[in-house]
Structures are given as C-alpha cells and as structure tokens.
Amino acid sequence: MMKGRSVTKEQKRWHDMLVNEVGCIACIWHGRVNNHCSIHHCDGRTKPHAHWYVLPLCELHHQHGGEGVAFHHNKFRFEQRYGTQEELLQRCCELLARGGQDIPAGFMAWLDGTEIEA
C-alpha cells in the first residue's frame, strides 16, 4: 500500500470523472480515446491537495512507455512533448466542461486557493 492521504468521496468522484470522461490526456494529444488509465499524482500523495492535483494517464504514458513517452521515465521530455502537468490538468477541465460535467467544489476550492477538505 502506498503512503499518503486517504481519498475522500469527492476526490474519488473526481478521479472517476477524469478516467471515465477524459481518459488518458496524453493519448488525446495523439487523437485517441483511452479510458484504460490510472491516476497520476502530480505532487505526491501526502500534501493536502494531493488527490486534486492529478492526471489520468494510461500505463504507457504513466510509467511504461520509455524515453519521451512515459512521465515517470523522463518528466522533462514528457512535458516537452505533451505540455506541463498544469497545462494538461487545464485541458482535462476544459474537456469536462465542454462535456457538461460539473467540476467538484473541492477541486475548484483548491484551484482558487481556498482549499477545503471534502
């Protein structure tokens, strides 16, 4: 079991929304829809915002794609190719909004800097 904060119900809903409604944000860059993904924590798992600052990534783009493809293989090259984590999260939010999804209040509070625990 990985160390870190427990995921709240609202954060779990956020993760599910990212995986099911957006899918792998890097695959979208290639024009593909891939909902077979997991949640990448952009800033670890122990900070108060840990479960809000996340991206949906498939196995290839998360850990196993090699140089310039997988985030955990080479963050710099991944971000050169696909954009920074902040830019990718913004893209996720745009796609969710365009699809009529409601962004969770806890995420919006974190984004606004008024963070609340859900």
N, C-alpha and C positions, 0 to 999 in steps of 0.2 A: 504494500500500500504506500502510495506517495504521501509525503508530508505536506501539510498545508491546511488552509481553512476549509471548513465544511461548506458545501454548496447549498444555498438556500433554494426554496421552491421557485422563487422568481428568477434566480440565476440559472437554474436547471431549465426553466422555460425559455430563457434567452439562448442557452446553448442549443436546445432542441430546435428553436426557430432558425438559428444560424445554419445548423446542419441540414434541416429539412427544407427550408425555404430558399437558402442561398446555395448551400453546398460548398465544395472546395473553391475558395476565392481565387486561387491560382489557376485552377482548371478553367474557370470562367475567362481568364485572360487568354486562354487558348481557344475559346469558343465552345468549350464542352461544359455540360452539366454533370456533376459527380456528387451525389449525396452520400457516398460511402466515405465518410470522413470522421475525424475526431476533432476535439477542441484543443487548439494550441494556446497556451497561456503566454501572453506577450511579456509579462513582467513577473514571472514566478507565480507561486501558489500561496504565499504567506501574507502578502500585503492586503489591506482592506479592499482594494479594487481588483484583486487577482481574478475573480470569476466574472468580472465585467469586461476586462481588457483581454479579450480572446478572439481568435480567428478560427473559422472552420477550414481545416486542411485535410486532404486525403493523405494516405500513407506515403505516397511518392513525394508529395510536396512538403510533408511534415518532417519525415526522417530518412526515408529510404531511396530518394531519387538521385543522390550523388551530387557532385560539384555543380553549383549554379541552379540546381533544381530543388533540392531539399533544404528547408530552412535550417535544420539542425546540423546540416553538413557544412554550410557556409552562409551565415546570415548576411554578410556583405553582398555576396553575389546574388543571393535570393532577392534581396531588396533592390539591387540594381535592375534585376530582370522584371520583378512584379510590382515594385513600389514598397514604401516603408510600411511597417505594421500599422501606423496611424492612417496612412492613405488607404490601406486595404480594409481597415475597420470602417472608415468613412464610406468606402464603396459598398460594404455589406449593408450599412444603414440605408444608403440610397436605394439599393435593390429591395430591401424590406419595405421601405416607404412606398416605392413605386408599386409594389405588390399589395399594398393596402394593409400591411402588418402594423400592429401597434408596438412601438418600441417600449420595453418595460420602463416604468418610472425610476427604478433603481439605477438602471443604466444611464438614463437622462440626468439623474442627480449626480452621478459620478462624473459624467461628461461636463456638467455645469460647474463642478467643483463644490457642490453642496452635499456630497456623498451621504447616503443613508444606508443603513443595513436593512435589507429586505427580510 
